Amino acid sequence: MAVPNSALRGEVINLYKQLLHLGKNYPLGFDYFRPRLHKAFMSNASMTDEEKIKEGIKRGEFVVKGVCPYMCRFEMMLIAYCV
């Protein structure tokens, strides 16, 4: 896998780590989430066009922004239910 820009490679790795961290609270479990996340990233591992990589990063950041508020609400509902 030859990534043309090491800065882009770092962004992709950070995005993967963010999504992996969010997956720890996934309702179906981390064991369900992790293989699917890995498969999604590996399906795009051969990308070399910088513009397409940047589009993928933007798409991933959109998912992080969309999932994080949901997960925070989910955790707050869970805490309220348990108390």
HELIX and SHEET records of a PDB file:
HELIX    1   1 SER A    6  GLY A   23  1                                  18    
HELIX    2   2 PHE A   30  MET A   42  1                                  13    
HELIX    3   3 GLU A   50  CYS A   82  1                                  33    
END                                                                             
